[in-house]
Amino acid sequence: MEYITVGEVLKAQGIAGELKVKPLTASPERFKKLRVFYIDGRPLRITGLRLDRDYAYVKLQGIDDRNAAELMRGKFLQIDRVNAIELGDGEYFVADLIGCNVVSDDGNVLGVITDIFQNGGAVDVINAKGINGKEFRFPFLNRLVASVSVTEKKFVVKKRLLDEVCVYDD
C-alpha cells in the first residue's frame, strides 16, 4: 500500500486523547471525508475531527488519554494513496517529487530532489543533493520549472534562472 502524508501530530490536546495536527495538505477540509489515518503503517479509525484556523484536532480510536496522545507527538498522519485528492495541472504530491532528478534545460543532470520545505510562505523550497555531493536549494517557481515528469522522475529547470535564485552549500 502506498501512503500520502497529510499531517503532522504536534501535541496532545486535552486529556481525552485528542491530537493537535498541522495539516500538510492544501485541502485540510478533505479530512472531513476520511475515515482512517495511518500512523507508522497502522490504520486508526477517525472518531472525531474538527478544523480550527491552521490546525486540525483529531480523535483516533485506541488513543484514549493524554499519555497515549503524547506518544504520537512528531508522528505523521498518512492516507492510502487511493483516497488522495485529484491534482490539477502543475500540482504534485511532495512524495512524488522526492527522488526526481533535477535536470537543466540543456540536458545536464544537476542532482536529486531530497526534500521540499513547505514553510507556509508564498513558495515552497526544493532541496536537492548535487552530483558533487553538496546540497542546493531553490524556490519552486513556475517561471523556473521547464517541465516535470513524475513517471520519468525528471524535474527540468531553466538553467539561466536557476543560477539567479539557487543557494549552494559550501
Secondary structure as GFF3:
##gff-version 3
##sequence-region A 1 170
A	DSSP	beta_strand	3	13	.	.	.	ID=ss1
A	DSSP	beta_strand	18	23	.	.	.	ID=ss2
A	DSSP	three_ten_helix	28	33	.	.	.	ID=ss3
A	DSSP	beta_strand	36	39	.	.	.	ID=ss4
A	DSSP	beta_strand	42	52	.	.	.	ID=ss5
A	DSSP	beta_strand	55	60	.	.	.	ID=ss6
A	DSSP	alpha_helix	66	70	.	.	.	ID=ss7
A	DSSP	beta_strand	76	80	.	.	.	ID=ss8
A	DSSP	three_ten_helix	81	83	.	.	.	ID=ss9
A	DSSP	alpha_helix	94	97	.	.	.	ID=ss10
A	DSSP	beta_strand	101	104	.	.	.	ID=ss11
A	DSSP	beta_strand	109	117	.	.	.	ID=ss12
A	DSSP	beta_strand	125	130	.	.	.	ID=ss13
A	DSSP	beta_strand	135	139	.	.	.	ID=ss14
A	DSSP	beta_strand	145	149	.	.	.	ID=ss15
A	DSSP	beta_strand	154	157	.	.	.	ID=ss16
A	DSSP	alpha_helix	159	165	.	.	.	ID=ss17
A	DSSP	beta_strand	167	168	.	.	.	ID=ss18
###
